[in-house]
Amino acid sequence: MYMDVIEQRSRQESELLAVINEWITRHPEPAQVGDQVKLAVIAVEITAATRLRSYPGGPRGEQLLRELHQRICSTVRPDDRHVVLSDTELLLVLFGIKSAGHARLAVRKLLNEITQYQNSELETVRITPRLGIAVWPDVAANGEELLRTASLAVDRARECGEAFFFYQPKNRDEKLFHWNIEAEIERALKEDELKLHFQPQISTASGCTTGAEALIHWHHPRYGYLSPSSFIPLVENSAVIDPLSRWCLHSALRQLASWMDNLHPPTLSVNISSRNFSDPSFLDMVSNALSVWGIPPNLLTLELTESALLEDIDYAITILQALQRMGIRVSIDDFGTGYSSLAYLKNLPVDELKIDQSFIRNLLTDRSDRNIVETIIKIANDFGFGVVAEGIEQEAIIPLLHELGCETGQGFAISRPLSAEAFGQWLAQHPCAKS
């Protein structure tokens, strides 16, 4: 059955590719730029689609999924093409458009259709679409390149936290590395190119170290140093994120175990992707890692985004309660950039809200940012959550955060992410406050 699905998908992609290339052959680039007709591919990813199959009501889930696909496909014109590759992936092809602006209109129409369906038919499963748009001949020379670029644009939409991403000519130089990203990371794990760095978190009142966030750094043999933001968003929903996350968790806890021998250990925060969180083996993975390295659970904080928690709220609550029973802390990362709804927040057994750096960066000068930060801190206090501010780039922000009621901060004004050795030295100079 599995091979049948793979073969069907491959056949659909091949047929669509043939149609695209045939159309391109019949529409060579004209001498006058203004006379050019274009072709756009919209790659659609629906992150919550698989959970529709288990929607309460048995076959109702299957029906909802089919209806969702039909609503998406109905947004294109009769002469355009659409292909449903899987529950979560669709491709739409717009032929003969006059400009990229027409593709933008189609994207808006598609997103409106999904929103209307969400509001009218679904109650407990939130649909989160990610759209990637690539236009020929702007960013691709042929059908193969166009499809790959649209797929890459979906990754960029996810990276930016946006509903859609239009691939632009300026993005071309990034493509070769991005297309091979999964194979590159598999190779990096084998070649020991990945290292963990640790960014200190301090008390805004005393300056004592309270913890650290573990961040993956990649020393690529060709591209040099790569920060987490340059590659993690590209793979966080792919299969390679599983071994990468295991490596990160075990490496972080192994390092924490070494610090426990000589230093008062910090609380260590490790980022968890939505794919990791929804994996049935997630709890076993975390429990096993703690056991292997002999780490008390209260020294581990798992950082999860709002979107990861809201893909299936009932499932999220079940897993969070299990983590709570294990003694593991949970932080909502990038808080304020997602749904930020009190309706869901009051039901989530979490310990901490991490204010997104976009609200912290200009805290001294932007009144709107200050209002948002004050509101988040009040929400956290009302629910009994701790608060961490990330992205502190000016020392003067630290006392202001303390004044506003935010007890913990991290950012370049405190310290850049440090190697394990350098962070050990930091701990010796800025010891954790013993509880």
TISE-426486 format. One record per residue (C-alpha): residue in one letter; x, y, z. Coordinates in steps of 0.25 Angstrom, whole numbers, plus 5000, padded with zeros to 4 digits. Layout:
% TISE-426486
pt rest: a&X: X&Y: Y&Z: Z
...
***
This chain:
% TISE-426486
pt rest: m&X: 5000&Y: 5000&Z: 5000
pt rest: y&X: 5011&Y: 5010&Z: 5004
pt rest: m&X: 5018&Y: 5007&Z: 4991
pt rest: d&X: 5005&Y: 5009&Z: 4983
pt rest: v&X: 5004&Y: 5023&Z: 4989
pt rest: i&X: 5018&Y: 5027&Z: 4986
pt rest: e&X: 5017&Y: 5022&Z: 4972
pt rest: q&X: 5004&Y: 5030&Z: 4970
pt rest: r&X: 5010&Y: 5042&Z: 4975
pt rest: s&X: 5022&Y: 5041&Z: 4966
pt rest: r&X: 5013&Y: 5039&Z: 4954
pt rest: q&X: 5004&Y: 5051&Z: 4958
pt rest: e&X: 5017&Y: 5060&Z: 4959
pt rest: s&X: 5022&Y: 5054&Z: 4946
pt rest: e&X: 5010&Y: 5057&Z: 4938
pt rest: l&X: 5009&Y: 5071&Z: 4944
pt rest: l&X: 5023&Y: 5073&Z: 4941
pt rest: a&X: 5021&Y: 5069&Z: 4926
pt rest: v&X: 5009&Y: 5079&Z: 4925
pt rest: i&X: 5017&Y: 5090&Z: 4931
pt rest: n&X: 5029&Y: 5088&Z: 4922
pt rest: e&X: 5020&Y: 5086&Z: 4909
pt rest: w&X: 5014&Y: 5100&Z: 4913
pt rest: i&X: 5027&Y: 5106&Z: 4915
pt rest: t&X: 5032&Y: 5101&Z: 4901
pt rest: r&X: 5020&Y: 5107&Z: 4894
pt rest: h&X: 5023&Y: 5121&Z: 4901
pt rest: p&X: 5037&Y: 5125&Z: 4899
pt rest: e&X: 5042&Y: 5138&Z: 4905
pt rest: p&X: 5038&Y: 5149&Z: 4896
pt rest: a&X: 5047&Y: 5160&Z: 4891
pt rest: q&X: 5038&Y: 5171&Z: 4898
pt rest: v&X: 5038&Y: 5169&Z: 4913
pt rest: g&X: 5024&Y: 5174&Z: 4914
pt rest: d&X: 5019&Y: 5163&Z: 4905
pt rest: q&X: 5023&Y: 5152&Z: 4914
pt rest: v&X: 5012&Y: 5143&Z: 4920
pt rest: k&X: 5016&Y: 5135&Z: 4932
pt rest: l&X: 5013&Y: 5122&Z: 4939
pt rest: a&X: 5012&Y: 5121&Z: 4954
pt rest: v&X: 5013&Y: 5109&Z: 4963
pt rest: i&X: 5007&Y: 5110&Z: 4977
pt rest: a&X: 5011&Y: 5099&Z: 4986
pt rest: v&X: 5001&Y: 5097&Z: 4998
pt rest: e&X: 5004&Y: 5090&Z: 5011
pt rest: i&X: 4994&Y: 5088&Z: 5022
pt rest: t&X: 5000&Y: 5085&Z: 5035
pt rest: a&X: 4988&Y: 5079&Z: 5042
pt rest: a&X: 4982&Y: 5071&Z: 5031
pt rest: t&X: 4986&Y: 5058&Z: 5036
pt rest: r&X: 4978&Y: 5060&Z: 5049
pt rest: l&X: 4966&Y: 5063&Z: 5041
pt rest: r&X: 4965&Y: 5048&Z: 5038
pt rest: s&X: 4963&Y: 5045&Z: 5053
pt rest: y&X: 4953&Y: 5056&Z: 5055
pt rest: p&X: 4942&Y: 5052&Z: 5064
pt rest: g&X: 4931&Y: 5045&Z: 5056
pt rest: g&X: 4938&Y: 5034&Z: 5049
pt rest: p&X: 4937&Y: 5036&Z: 5034
pt rest: r&X: 4934&Y: 5050&Z: 5036
pt rest: g&X: 4949&Y: 5053&Z: 5037
pt rest: e&X: 4951&Y: 5047&Z: 5023
pt rest: q&X: 4939&Y: 5055&Z: 5017
pt rest: l&X: 4945&Y: 5068&Z: 5024
pt rest: l&X: 4959&Y: 5066&Z: 5017
pt rest: r&X: 4953&Y: 5063&Z: 5004
pt rest: e&X: 4944&Y: 5076&Z: 5005
pt rest: l&X: 4956&Y: 5084&Z: 5009
pt rest: h&X: 4964&Y: 5079&Z: 4997
pt rest: q&X: 4952&Y: 5082&Z: 4988
pt rest: r&X: 4951&Y: 5096&Z: 4993
pt rest: i&X: 4966&Y: 5099&Z: 4991
pt rest: c&X: 4965&Y: 5093&Z: 4977
pt rest: s&X: 4953&Y: 5101&Z: 4974
pt rest: t&X: 4961&Y: 5114&Z: 4975
pt rest: v&X: 4968&Y: 5113&Z: 4962
pt rest: r&X: 4962&Y: 5115&Z: 4948
pt rest: p&X: 4957&Y: 5104&Z: 4939
pt rest: d&X: 4969&Y: 5104&Z: 4930
pt rest: d&X: 4979&Y: 5103&Z: 4942
pt rest: r&X: 4983&Y: 5090&Z: 4948
pt rest: h&X: 4983&Y: 5085&Z: 4962
pt rest: v&X: 4988&Y: 5072&Z: 4968
pt rest: v&X: 4986&Y: 5066&Z: 4982
pt rest: l&X: 4999&Y: 5059&Z: 4985
pt rest: s&X: 4995&Y: 5055&Z: 4999
pt rest: d&X: 4987&Y: 5059&Z: 5011
pt rest: t&X: 4996&Y: 5070&Z: 5014
pt rest: e&X: 5001&Y: 5075&Z: 5000
pt rest: l&X: 4995&Y: 5080&Z: 4988
pt rest: l&X: 5000&Y: 5087&Z: 4976
pt rest: l&X: 4993&Y: 5098&Z: 4968
pt rest: v&X: 4998&Y: 5103&Z: 4954
pt rest: l&X: 4993&Y: 5116&Z: 4948
pt rest: f&X: 4996&Y: 5117&Z: 4933
pt rest: g&X: 4997&Y: 5130&Z: 4925
pt rest: i&X: 4997&Y: 5140&Z: 4936
pt rest: k&X: 5001&Y: 5154&Z: 4932
pt rest: s&X: 5009&Y: 5157&Z: 4945
pt rest: a&X: 5013&Y: 5152&Z: 4959
pt rest: g&X: 5002&Y: 5161&Z: 4964
pt rest: h&X: 4992&Y: 5151&Z: 4958
pt rest: a&X: 4998&Y: 5140&Z: 4966
pt rest: r&X: 4997&Y: 5148&Z: 4979
pt rest: l&X: 4982&Y: 5150&Z: 4976
pt rest: a&X: 4980&Y: 5135&Z: 4975
pt rest: v&X: 4988&Y: 5133&Z: 4988
pt rest: r&X: 4979&Y: 5143&Z: 4995
pt rest: k&X: 4967&Y: 5136&Z: 4990
pt rest: l&X: 4972&Y: 5122&Z: 4994
pt rest: l&X: 4975&Y: 5127&Z: 5008
pt rest: n&X: 4961&Y: 5133&Z: 5009
pt rest: e&X: 4955&Y: 5120&Z: 5005
pt rest: i&X: 4962&Y: 5112&Z: 5016
pt rest: t&X: 4959&Y: 5123&Z: 5026
pt rest: q&X: 4944&Y: 5122&Z: 5023
pt rest: y&X: 4944&Y: 5106&Z: 5023
pt rest: q&X: 4951&Y: 5107&Z: 5036
pt rest: n&X: 4941&Y: 5116&Z: 5042
pt rest: s&X: 4929&Y: 5109&Z: 5036
pt rest: e&X: 4933&Y: 5094&Z: 5038
pt rest: l&X: 4944&Y: 5092&Z: 5048
pt rest: e&X: 4944&Y: 5094&Z: 5063
pt rest: t&X: 4955&Y: 5087&Z: 5070
pt rest: v&X: 4966&Y: 5085&Z: 5059
pt rest: r&X: 4972&Y: 5098&Z: 5054
pt rest: i&X: 4977&Y: 5098&Z: 5039
pt rest: t&X: 4990&Y: 5104&Z: 5037
pt rest: p&X: 4993&Y: 5106&Z: 5023
pt rest: r&X: 5007&Y: 5109&Z: 5017
pt rest: l&X: 5008&Y: 5114&Z: 5003
pt rest: g&X: 5020&Y: 5115&Z: 4994
pt rest: i&X: 5020&Y: 5122&Z: 4981
pt rest: a&X: 5029&Y: 5122&Z: 4969
pt rest: v&X: 5027&Y: 5129&Z: 4956
pt rest: w&X: 5033&Y: 5125&Z: 4942
pt rest: p&X: 5042&Y: 5131&Z: 4937
pt rest: d&X: 5045&Y: 5140&Z: 4948
pt rest: v&X: 5052&Y: 5130&Z: 4957
pt rest: a&X: 5053&Y: 5117&Z: 4949
pt rest: a&X: 5057&Y: 5113&Z: 4935
pt rest: n&X: 5048&Y: 5100&Z: 4934
pt rest: g&X: 5038&Y: 5092&Z: 4941
pt rest: e&X: 5047&Y: 5084&Z: 4949
pt rest: e&X: 5053&Y: 5096&Z: 4955
pt rest: l&X: 5040&Y: 5103&Z: 4957
pt rest: l&X: 5034&Y: 5091&Z: 4965
pt rest: r&X: 5046&Y: 5091&Z: 4974
pt rest: t&X: 5046&Y: 5106&Z: 4976
pt rest: a&X: 5032&Y: 5106&Z: 4980
pt rest: s&X: 5035&Y: 5095&Z: 4990
pt rest: l&X: 5046&Y: 5103&Z: 4996
pt rest: a&X: 5037&Y: 5115&Z: 4997
pt rest: v&X: 5028&Y: 5107&Z: 5006
pt rest: d&X: 5040&Y: 5104&Z: 5015
pt rest: r&X: 5043&Y: 5119&Z: 5015
pt rest: a&X: 5028&Y: 5122&Z: 5019
pt rest: r&X: 5030&Y: 5113&Z: 5030
pt rest: e&X: 5043&Y: 5119&Z: 5034
pt rest: c&X: 5037&Y: 5133&Z: 5034
pt rest: g&X: 5025&Y: 5129&Z: 5041
pt rest: e&X: 5016&Y: 5134&Z: 5030
pt rest: a&X: 5004&Y: 5128&Z: 5022
pt rest: f&X: 5012&Y: 5129&Z: 5009
pt rest: f&X: 5025&Y: 5133&Z: 5003
pt rest: f&X: 5028&Y: 5138&Z: 4989
pt rest: y&X: 5041&Y: 5133&Z: 4984
pt rest: q&X: 5049&Y: 5145&Z: 4978
pt rest: p&X: 5060&Y: 5145&Z: 4968
pt rest: k&X: 5069&Y: 5150&Z: 4979
pt rest: n&X: 5067&Y: 5137&Z: 4986
pt rest: r&X: 5073&Y: 5128&Z: 4975
pt rest: d&X: 5087&Y: 5127&Z: 4981
pt rest: e&X: 5082&Y: 5120&Z: 4993
pt rest: k&X: 5075&Y: 5109&Z: 4986
pt rest: l&X: 5086&Y: 5099&Z: 4983
pt rest: f&X: 5089&Y: 5098&Z: 4998
pt rest: h&X: 5074&Y: 5098&Z: 5002
pt rest: w&X: 5070&Y: 5087&Z: 4992
pt rest: n&X: 5081&Y: 5078&Z: 4998
pt rest: i&X: 5079&Y: 5082&Z: 5012
pt rest: e&X: 5074&Y: 5068&Z: 5018
pt rest: a&X: 5085&Y: 5061&Z: 5012
pt rest: e&X: 5095&Y: 5072&Z: 5017
pt rest: i&X: 5090&Y: 5070&Z: 5031
pt rest: e&X: 5091&Y: 5055&Z: 5030
pt rest: r&X: 5105&Y: 5057&Z: 5026
pt rest: a&X: 5108&Y: 5067&Z: 5037
pt rest: l&X: 5103&Y: 5058&Z: 5048
pt rest: k&X: 5113&Y: 5047&Z: 5043
pt rest: e&X: 5124&Y: 5057&Z: 5041
pt rest: d&X: 5123&Y: 5063&Z: 5054
pt rest: e&X: 5121&Y: 5077&Z: 5048
pt rest: l&X: 5110&Y: 5081&Z: 5058
pt rest: k&X: 5113&Y: 5087&Z: 5071
pt rest: l&X: 5104&Y: 5093&Z: 5083
pt rest: h&X: 5106&Y: 5107&Z: 5088
pt rest: f&X: 5099&Y: 5112&Z: 5100
pt rest: q&X: 5093&Y: 5126&Z: 5102
pt rest: p&X: 5093&Y: 5130&Z: 5117
pt rest: q&X: 5080&Y: 5134&Z: 5123
pt rest: i&X: 5081&Y: 5143&Z: 5135
pt rest: s&X: 5072&Y: 5149&Z: 5146
pt rest: t&X: 5068&Y: 5163&Z: 5143
pt rest: a&X: 5069&Y: 5167&Z: 5158
pt rest: s&X: 5082&Y: 5161&Z: 5162
pt rest: g&X: 5090&Y: 5157&Z: 5149
pt rest: c&X: 5092&Y: 5143&Z: 5154
pt rest: t&X: 5091&Y: 5132&Z: 5144
pt rest: t&X: 5078&Y: 5125&Z: 5144
pt rest: g&X: 5079&Y: 5116&Z: 5132
pt rest: a&X: 5084&Y: 5115&Z: 5117
pt rest: e&X: 5077&Y: 5112&Z: 5104
pt rest: a&X: 5084&Y: 5101&Z: 5095
pt rest: l&X: 5086&Y: 5106&Z: 5081
pt rest: i&X: 5091&Y: 5097&Z: 5069
pt rest: h&X: 5103&Y: 5103&Z: 5062
pt rest: w&X: 5108&Y: 5097&Z: 5049
pt rest: h&X: 5122&Y: 5099&Z: 5043
pt rest: h&X: 5120&Y: 5095&Z: 5029
pt rest: p&X: 5132&Y: 5092&Z: 5021
pt rest: r&X: 5128&Y: 5100&Z: 5009
pt rest: y&X: 5119&Y: 5111&Z: 5015
pt rest: g&X: 5126&Y: 5113&Z: 5028
pt rest: y&X: 5118&Y: 5117&Z: 5041
pt rest: l&X: 5103&Y: 5115&Z: 5040
pt rest: s&X: 5094&Y: 5120&Z: 5051
pt rest: p&X: 5081&Y: 5112&Z: 5055
pt rest: s&X: 5072&Y: 5121&Z: 5048
pt rest: s&X: 5079&Y: 5119&Z: 5034
pt rest: f&X: 5075&Y: 5104&Z: 5034
pt rest: i&X: 5066&Y: 5099&Z: 5045
pt rest: p&X: 5053&Y: 5105&Z: 5039
pt rest: l&X: 5056&Y: 5098&Z: 5026
pt rest: v&X: 5056&Y: 5084&Z: 5032
pt rest: e&X: 5047&Y: 5085&Z: 5045
pt rest: n&X: 5036&Y: 5078&Z: 5038
pt rest: s&X: 5044&Y: 5068&Z: 5030
pt rest: a&X: 5049&Y: 5054&Z: 5034
pt rest: v&X: 5063&Y: 5059&Z: 5037
pt rest: i&X: 5058&Y: 5067&Z: 5049
pt rest: d&X: 5057&Y: 5054&Z: 5057
pt rest: p&X: 5071&Y: 5050&Z: 5058
pt rest: l&X: 5075&Y: 5064&Z: 5059
pt rest: s&X: 5066&Y: 5066&Z: 5071
pt rest: r&X: 5071&Y: 5054&Z: 5077
pt rest: w&X: 5086&Y: 5058&Z: 5075
pt rest: c&X: 5082&Y: 5072&Z: 5081
pt rest: l&X: 5075&Y: 5067&Z: 5093
pt rest: h&X: 5086&Y: 5056&Z: 5097
pt rest: s&X: 5097&Y: 5066&Z: 5094
pt rest: a&X: 5091&Y: 5077&Z: 5103
pt rest: l&X: 5088&Y: 5067&Z: 5114
pt rest: r&X: 5102&Y: 5061&Z: 5113
pt rest: q&X: 5108&Y: 5075&Z: 5114
pt rest: l&X: 5099&Y: 5078&Z: 5126
pt rest: a&X: 5104&Y: 5065&Z: 5133
pt rest: s&X: 5119&Y: 5069&Z: 5132
pt rest: w&X: 5116&Y: 5083&Z: 5138
pt rest: m&X: 5109&Y: 5076&Z: 5149
pt rest: d&X: 5122&Y: 5070&Z: 5154
pt rest: n&X: 5128&Y: 5083&Z: 5157
pt rest: l&X: 5118&Y: 5095&Z: 5156
pt rest: h&X: 5104&Y: 5098&Z: 5161
pt rest: p&X: 5096&Y: 5094&Z: 5149
pt rest: p&X: 5087&Y: 5103&Z: 5141
pt rest: t&X: 5074&Y: 5100&Z: 5136
pt rest: l&X: 5076&Y: 5097&Z: 5121
pt rest: s&X: 5065&Y: 5100&Z: 5110
pt rest: v&X: 5064&Y: 5092&Z: 5098
pt rest: n&X: 5056&Y: 5095&Z: 5086
pt rest: i&X: 5046&Y: 5085&Z: 5081
pt rest: s&X: 5039&Y: 5085&Z: 5067
pt rest: s&X: 5025&Y: 5083&Z: 5065
pt rest: r&X: 5028&Y: 5070&Z: 5057
pt rest: n&X: 5036&Y: 5065&Z: 5069
pt rest: f&X: 5025&Y: 5069&Z: 5079
pt rest: s&X: 5014&Y: 5061&Z: 5071
pt rest: d&X: 5023&Y: 5048&Z: 5069
pt rest: p&X: 5017&Y: 5037&Z: 5078
pt rest: s&X: 5031&Y: 5034&Z: 5083
pt rest: f&X: 5033&Y: 5048&Z: 5088
pt rest: l&X: 5031&Y: 5045&Z: 5103
pt rest: d&X: 5040&Y: 5033&Z: 5102
pt rest: m&X: 5051&Y: 5040&Z: 5095
pt rest: v&X: 5051&Y: 5051&Z: 5106
pt rest: s&X: 5050&Y: 5041&Z: 5117
pt rest: n&X: 5061&Y: 5032&Z: 5111
pt rest: a&X: 5071&Y: 5044&Z: 5109
pt rest: l&X: 5069&Y: 5049&Z: 5124
pt rest: s&X: 5071&Y: 5034&Z: 5129
pt rest: v&X: 5084&Y: 5032&Z: 5120
pt rest: w&X: 5091&Y: 5045&Z: 5125
pt rest: g&X: 5085&Y: 5044&Z: 5140
pt rest: i&X: 5079&Y: 5058&Z: 5139
pt rest: p&X: 5069&Y: 5063&Z: 5149
pt rest: p&X: 5056&Y: 5066&Z: 5141
pt rest: n&X: 5055&Y: 5080&Z: 5147
pt rest: l&X: 5068&Y: 5084&Z: 5140
pt rest: l&X: 5061&Y: 5082&Z: 5126
pt rest: t&X: 5052&Y: 5093&Z: 5120
pt rest: l&X: 5046&Y: 5089&Z: 5106
pt rest: e&X: 5043&Y: 5101&Z: 5098
pt rest: l&X: 5031&Y: 5100&Z: 5088
pt rest: t&X: 5024&Y: 5110&Z: 5079
pt rest: e&X: 5009&Y: 5114&Z: 5080
pt rest: s&X: 5007&Y: 5108&Z: 5066
pt rest: a&X: 5012&Y: 5094&Z: 5071
pt rest: l&X: 5003&Y: 5094&Z: 5083
pt rest: l&X: 4991&Y: 5098&Z: 5075
pt rest: e&X: 4991&Y: 5088&Z: 5064
pt rest: d&X: 4983&Y: 5079&Z: 5073
pt rest: i&X: 4980&Y: 5085&Z: 5086
pt rest: d&X: 4975&Y: 5073&Z: 5093
pt rest: y&X: 4987&Y: 5065&Z: 5089
pt rest: a&X: 4996&Y: 5076&Z: 5094
pt rest: i&X: 4989&Y: 5077&Z: 5107
pt rest: t&X: 4991&Y: 5062&Z: 5109
pt rest: i&X: 5006&Y: 5062&Z: 5106
pt rest: l&X: 5008&Y: 5075&Z: 5114
pt rest: q&X: 5002&Y: 5068&Z: 5126
pt rest: a&X: 5011&Y: 5056&Z: 5124
pt rest: l&X: 5023&Y: 5065&Z: 5124
pt rest: q&X: 5018&Y: 5072&Z: 5136
pt rest: r&X: 5017&Y: 5059&Z: 5144
pt rest: m&X: 5031&Y: 5056&Z: 5140
pt rest: g&X: 5036&Y: 5069&Z: 5146
pt rest: i&X: 5040&Y: 5075&Z: 5133
pt rest: r&X: 5038&Y: 5090&Z: 5130
pt rest: v&X: 5031&Y: 5095&Z: 5118
pt rest: s&X: 5033&Y: 5109&Z: 5112
pt rest: i&X: 5024&Y: 5115&Z: 5100
pt rest: d&X: 5035&Y: 5121&Z: 5091
pt rest: d&X: 5033&Y: 5134&Z: 5083
pt rest: f&X: 5021&Y: 5137&Z: 5091
pt rest: g&X: 5012&Y: 5148&Z: 5085
pt rest: t&X: 5015&Y: 5145&Z: 5070
pt rest: g&X: 5005&Y: 5134&Z: 5069
pt rest: y&X: 4991&Y: 5132&Z: 5073
pt rest: s&X: 4993&Y: 5138&Z: 5087
pt rest: s&X: 4978&Y: 5134&Z: 5091
pt rest: l&X: 4975&Y: 5134&Z: 5106
pt rest: a&X: 4964&Y: 5123&Z: 5103
pt rest: y&X: 4975&Y: 5113&Z: 5100
pt rest: l&X: 4986&Y: 5118&Z: 5109
pt rest: k&X: 4977&Y: 5116&Z: 5122
pt rest: n&X: 4977&Y: 5101&Z: 5119
pt rest: l&X: 4991&Y: 5099&Z: 5116
pt rest: p&X: 5000&Y: 5093&Z: 5127
pt rest: v&X: 5012&Y: 5101&Z: 5124
pt rest: d&X: 5022&Y: 5108&Z: 5133
pt rest: e&X: 5028&Y: 5120&Z: 5125
pt rest: l&X: 5025&Y: 5130&Z: 5114
pt rest: k&X: 5037&Y: 5134&Z: 5105
pt rest: i&X: 5034&Y: 5148&Z: 5100
pt rest: d&X: 5039&Y: 5149&Z: 5085
pt rest: q&X: 5051&Y: 5158&Z: 5082
pt rest: s&X: 5043&Y: 5166&Z: 5072
pt rest: f&X: 5036&Y: 5173&Z: 5084
pt rest: i&X: 5049&Y: 5174&Z: 5092
pt rest: r&X: 5058&Y: 5180&Z: 5082
pt rest: n&X: 5052&Y: 5194&Z: 5082
pt rest: l&X: 5046&Y: 5194&Z: 5096
pt rest: l&X: 5053&Y: 5206&Z: 5101
pt rest: t&X: 5047&Y: 5215&Z: 5089
pt rest: d&X: 5035&Y: 5208&Z: 5084
pt rest: r&X: 5023&Y: 5211&Z: 5093
pt rest: s&X: 5014&Y: 5200&Z: 5085
pt rest: d&X: 5025&Y: 5189&Z: 5088
pt rest: r&X: 5025&Y: 5193&Z: 5103
pt rest: n&X: 5010&Y: 5192&Z: 5104
pt rest: i&X: 5011&Y: 5178&Z: 5098
pt rest: v&X: 5022&Y: 5174&Z: 5107
pt rest: e&X: 5014&Y: 5179&Z: 5119
pt rest: t&X: 5002&Y: 5172&Z: 5115
pt rest: i&X: 5009&Y: 5159&Z: 5113
pt rest: i&X: 5016&Y: 5160&Z: 5127
pt rest: k&X: 5002&Y: 5163&Z: 5133
pt rest: i&X: 4996&Y: 5151&Z: 5126
pt rest: a&X: 5008&Y: 5142&Z: 5131
pt rest: n&X: 5006&Y: 5147&Z: 5145
pt rest: d&X: 4991&Y: 5145&Z: 5145
pt rest: f&X: 4993&Y: 5130&Z: 5141
pt rest: g&X: 5005&Y: 5128&Z: 5150
pt rest: f&X: 5015&Y: 5127&Z: 5138
pt rest: g&X: 5030&Y: 5131&Z: 5138
pt rest: v&X: 5034&Y: 5141&Z: 5128
pt rest: v&X: 5047&Y: 5141&Z: 5119
pt rest: a&X: 5051&Y: 5153&Z: 5110
pt rest: e&X: 5060&Y: 5149&Z: 5098
pt rest: g&X: 5067&Y: 5158&Z: 5089
pt rest: i&X: 5072&Y: 5168&Z: 5099
pt rest: e&X: 5082&Y: 5176&Z: 5091
pt rest: q&X: 5084&Y: 5188&Z: 5100
pt rest: e&X: 5088&Y: 5187&Z: 5115
pt rest: a&X: 5078&Y: 5198&Z: 5119
pt rest: i&X: 5067&Y: 5189&Z: 5115
pt rest: i&X: 5070&Y: 5179&Z: 5127
pt rest: p&X: 5066&Y: 5189&Z: 5138
pt rest: l&X: 5054&Y: 5193&Z: 5130
pt rest: l&X: 5049&Y: 5178&Z: 5129
pt rest: h&X: 5052&Y: 5176&Z: 5144
pt rest: e&X: 5043&Y: 5189&Z: 5147
pt rest: l&X: 5032&Y: 5183&Z: 5138
pt rest: g&X: 5032&Y: 5170&Z: 5145
pt rest: c&X: 5040&Y: 5161&Z: 5135
pt rest: e&X: 5050&Y: 5153&Z: 5144
pt rest: t&X: 5059&Y: 5146&Z: 5133
pt rest: g&X: 5066&Y: 5151&Z: 5121
pt rest: q&X: 5075&Y: 5147&Z: 5110
pt rest: g&X: 5082&Y: 5154&Z: 5098
pt rest: f&X: 5094&Y: 5159&Z: 5092
pt rest: a&X: 5095&Y: 5170&Z: 5103
pt rest: i&X: 5097&Y: 5159&Z: 5113
pt rest: s&X: 5105&Y: 5149&Z: 5105
pt rest: r&X: 5105&Y: 5143&Z: 5091
pt rest: p&X: 5103&Y: 5128&Z: 5090
pt rest: l&X: 5116&Y: 5122&Z: 5096
pt rest: s&X: 5123&Y: 5109&Z: 5093
pt rest: a&X: 5122&Y: 5098&Z: 5104
pt rest: e&X: 5136&Y: 5102&Z: 5109
pt rest: a&X: 5133&Y: 5117&Z: 5109
pt rest: f&X: 5120&Y: 5115&Z: 5116
pt rest: g&X: 5127&Y: 5107&Z: 5127
pt rest: q&X: 5136&Y: 5119&Z: 5129
pt rest: w&X: 5123&Y: 5128&Z: 5129
pt rest: l&X: 5117&Y: 5119&Z: 5140
pt rest: a&X: 5129&Y: 5120&Z: 5149
pt rest: q&X: 5129&Y: 5136&Z: 5148
pt rest: h&X: 5114&Y: 5137&Z: 5148
pt rest: p&X: 5109&Y: 5126&Z: 5157
pt rest: c&X: 5095&Y: 5121&Z: 5157
pt rest: a&X: 5087&Y: 5125&Z: 5170
pt rest: k&X: 5086&Y: 5113&Z: 5178
pt rest: s&X: 5072&Y: 5109&Z: 5182
***
